[in-house]
Amino acid sequence: MKSGNLFIITASSGAGKTSLVKALLEKDTHIKLSVSHTTRAPRVGEIDGLDYHFVSEVQFLAILEKGGFLESAHVHGARYGTSQRAVDEALAAGFDVILEIDWQGAAQVREIYPQSVSIFILPPSIKTLEERLNYRGQDSQEVIAKRVAAARDEMRHLVEFDYVTINDDFENALQDLMAILRAQRLKTVTQVARYQDLIQKLT
């Protein structure tokens, strides 16, 4: 049976997670990104169904009530959730799936998928984090201060993750992510599941 790997990638706002995941998807066609549902408004340039499934509070709660989310969280005043059906279908088809979620969601997913691989991305410093948030030009100084404070709380949970990489140099951080994915794919349990017929013939 086909079965893909489930990767959880977490980082605080401004750590560069979205850019790294985008670059990773461009280099590896065997990965699918799980597109989350959210109640927040789209940012400039974001496309519904590609960046997020943008839904109303009522729509989100209806899906949540039916048990449709693998994980969900309330972050910075908005709700976020991952469709369990979409993830299960992609994994069953043999694709590796990336969940780009926060530490709360990661904890929920690990309860259901203990074999998932979790990665936490850190900024090189608080100063760099503040600079990146300011560079976006999307938030007031008050909001940025709140995001930095929240980031400190989030980063305290990095010990719960399997891997940690520091996004100081973008290319190095990207190579770290690619190395983690490759190592997971080469694990014995993964190879036995993926190449069951071949291994039976050889042994």
Secondary structure, 3 states (H helix, E strand, C coil): CCCCCEEEEEECCCCCHHHHHHHHHHHCCCEEECCCEECCCCCCCCCECCCEEECCHHHHHHHHHCCCEEEEEEECCEEEEEEHHHHHHHHHCCCEEEEECCHHHHHHHHHHCCCCEEEEEECCCHHHHHHHHHHHCCCCHHHHHHHHHHHHHHHCCHHHCCEEEECCCHHHHHHHHHHHHHHHHCCHHHHHHHCHHHHHHHC
